[in-house]
């Protein structure tokens, strides 16, 4: 009988995270300037391709931008990326995003995502945590059939709103559930 141990799961997750490091997601980039350039480019792309997201920007108290998150999995999976938290258009902290998973999965993908903190309380909770995990309560802004991202009034009332964009790869579906964000010093 096959049993999966915590040790085996952890080793597999680390191996998958190592694979993601080879995919150009900024893992080797310890330079804050490089992270900021990637964040700027991601925000420019987001606001130009999906102009409705500027409403979220204008109403948010802070924005966490992960320019590239790379995920890979074959049974066990992992993901990693680096980004920056901006408050009033200024970078205040840098964060990593890590993800481990187990289940029926195969493939690899890269995507960008932005978390819009819509309340001071949500932003404060995020900044004060030792490691904030995105959970089921996260609200997503979705692309409609025309490719436009829409932020409905009901979403604007959520404390944290996630926008995922720029997906590329062979893995189906990108969610942020289970991603843990940790403050880093680049």
PLY file of the C-alpha trace (Angstrom):
ply
format ascii 1.0
element vertex 186
property float x
property float y
property float z
element edge 185
property int vertex1
property int vertex2
end_header
0.00 0.00 0.00
1.31 3.44 -0.91
1.33 5.96 1.86
2.48 9.51 1.49
4.55 10.85 4.32
4.97 14.50 5.21
8.64 14.15 4.43
7.92 12.77 0.95
5.38 15.52 0.32
7.84 18.20 1.43
10.66 16.80 -0.70
8.40 16.60 -3.74
7.21 20.16 -3.16
10.79 21.40 -2.90
11.69 19.57 -6.10
8.76 21.18 -7.92
9.74 24.59 -6.54
13.26 23.96 -7.82
11.83 23.27 -11.27
9.96 26.56 -11.17
13.20 28.38 -10.41
14.48 27.37 -13.82
11.52 29.00 -15.56
12.59 32.64 -15.33
10.25 33.81 -12.60
12.70 36.06 -10.82
13.84 33.52 -8.24
17.47 34.31 -8.97
16.74 38.02 -9.04
17.71 39.36 -5.63
17.73 42.88 -6.95
14.97 45.18 -5.72
15.33 47.34 -8.84
14.64 44.33 -11.08
11.54 43.40 -9.06
10.31 47.01 -9.28
10.84 47.06 -13.07
8.82 43.86 -13.42
6.08 45.26 -11.18
5.90 48.46 -13.25
5.69 46.48 -16.50
2.97 44.22 -15.08
0.88 47.15 -13.88
1.29 48.95 -17.21
0.11 45.82 -19.02
-2.81 45.28 -16.63
-4.09 48.86 -16.86
-3.63 49.07 -20.65
-5.19 45.69 -21.45
-7.92 45.85 -18.80
-8.71 49.55 -18.21
-11.55 48.69 -15.80
-8.95 47.63 -13.24
-8.00 51.27 -12.72
-11.19 51.52 -10.62
-9.73 48.93 -8.27
-6.41 50.76 -8.18
-8.08 54.07 -7.37
-10.19 52.60 -4.53
-7.56 50.34 -3.00
-5.37 51.14 0.00
-2.51 48.94 -1.24
-1.58 46.69 -4.15
0.54 43.54 -4.05
1.93 42.76 -7.51
3.43 39.38 -8.41
4.75 39.89 -11.97
5.52 36.22 -12.60
4.49 33.18 -10.60
5.65 29.87 -12.02
3.88 26.64 -11.11
4.83 23.11 -12.09
3.36 19.82 -11.07
3.21 16.12 -11.74
1.18 14.67 -8.90
3.03 16.94 -6.49
3.36 20.56 -7.43
4.87 23.80 -6.37
4.99 27.41 -7.34
7.07 30.49 -6.63
7.30 34.16 -7.50
8.48 37.50 -6.15
6.81 40.86 -6.13
6.25 44.13 -4.35
3.63 45.76 -2.16
2.78 49.29 -3.21
1.00 51.87 -1.12
0.22 55.19 -2.80
2.35 54.19 -5.82
5.46 53.60 -3.68
7.02 50.21 -2.95
6.92 49.61 0.80
7.86 45.90 1.00
8.88 42.92 -1.11
7.18 39.52 -0.92
7.58 35.99 -2.16
4.64 33.78 -3.05
5.01 30.03 -2.55
2.54 27.27 -3.22
2.55 23.52 -2.73
-0.09 21.11 -3.98
-0.88 17.45 -4.32
-3.39 15.77 -6.56
-4.26 15.02 -10.13
-2.10 17.55 -11.96
0.46 17.69 -14.70
2.08 20.61 -16.47
3.54 24.01 -15.88
2.31 27.56 -16.19
3.27 31.13 -15.49
0.96 33.99 -14.69
0.90 37.38 -13.06
-1.46 38.41 -10.33
-2.34 41.47 -8.33
-4.03 41.65 -4.96
-5.96 44.85 -4.37
-6.43 45.59 -0.66
-9.70 47.47 -0.49
-9.69 48.30 3.24
-7.09 49.61 5.66
-7.83 46.63 7.92
-7.08 44.06 5.20
-3.83 45.81 4.28
-2.79 46.09 7.92
-3.54 42.42 8.59
-1.48 41.43 5.55
1.50 43.59 6.53
1.51 42.47 10.17
1.34 38.74 9.47
4.39 36.49 9.49
3.08 34.73 6.41
-0.30 35.51 4.89
-2.11 32.70 3.09
-4.60 33.41 0.34
-7.77 31.51 1.15
-11.25 30.76 -0.04
-12.48 34.23 1.01
-10.47 35.92 -1.73
-12.67 37.62 -4.34
-11.62 37.26 -7.97
-12.22 39.74 -10.76
-12.89 37.62 -13.83
-12.38 38.18 -17.54
-15.57 38.01 -19.56
-15.85 36.53 -23.04
-14.67 39.77 -24.63
-11.50 39.68 -22.58
-12.49 42.61 -20.37
-11.96 42.38 -16.65
-14.93 43.68 -14.77
-15.05 44.80 -11.18
-18.64 44.55 -10.08
-19.97 46.61 -7.21
-20.20 43.48 -5.05
-16.49 42.80 -5.58
-15.58 46.33 -4.57
-17.00 45.59 -1.11
-14.60 42.66 -0.58
-11.53 43.33 1.60
-9.09 41.76 -0.90
-9.66 41.36 -4.64
-7.41 39.22 -6.84
-6.79 39.69 -10.56
-4.96 36.92 -12.43
-3.71 37.70 -15.92
-1.07 36.85 -18.51
-1.40 33.07 -18.16
0.96 30.98 -20.28
1.70 27.30 -20.13
0.15 23.88 -20.22
-1.53 23.66 -16.82
-5.24 24.33 -16.57
-6.61 26.88 -14.13
-4.83 29.41 -11.99
-6.05 30.08 -8.49
-4.40 31.78 -5.59
-5.85 29.53 -2.89
-3.06 28.00 -0.89
-0.44 30.57 -1.85
1.52 31.89 1.09
3.01 35.38 0.94
6.11 36.10 2.99
8.00 39.37 3.35
11.52 39.18 1.90
14.57 41.41 1.70
15.82 41.40 -1.91
0 1
1 2
2 3
3 4
4 5
5 6
6 7
7 8
8 9
9 10
10 11
11 12
12 13
13 14
14 15
15 16
16 17
17 18
18 19
19 20
20 21
21 22
22 23
23 24
24 25
25 26
26 27
27 28
28 29
29 30
30 31
31 32
32 33
33 34
34 35
35 36
36 37
37 38
38 39
39 40
40 41
41 42
42 43
43 44
44 45
45 46
46 47
47 48
48 49
49 50
50 51
51 52
52 53
53 54
54 55
55 56
56 57
57 58
58 59
59 60
60 61
61 62
62 63
63 64
64 65
65 66
66 67
67 68
68 69
69 70
70 71
71 72
72 73
73 74
74 75
75 76
76 77
77 78
78 79
79 80
80 81
81 82
82 83
83 84
84 85
85 86
86 87
87 88
88 89
89 90
90 91
91 92
92 93
93 94
94 95
95 96
96 97
97 98
98 99
99 100
100 101
101 102
102 103
103 104
104 105
105 106
106 107
107 108
108 109
109 110
110 111
111 112
112 113
113 114
114 115
115 116
116 117
117 118
118 119
119 120
120 121
121 122
122 123
123 124
124 125
125 126
126 127
127 128
128 129
129 130
130 131
131 132
132 133
133 134
134 135
135 136
136 137
137 138
138 139
139 140
140 141
141 142
142 143
143 144
144 145
145 146
146 147
147 148
148 149
149 150
150 151
151 152
152 153
153 154
154 155
155 156
156 157
157 158
158 159
159 160
160 161
161 162
162 163
163 164
164 165
165 166
166 167
167 168
168 169
169 170
170 171
171 172
172 173
173 174
174 175
175 176
176 177
177 178
178 179
179 180
180 181
181 182
182 183
183 184
184 185
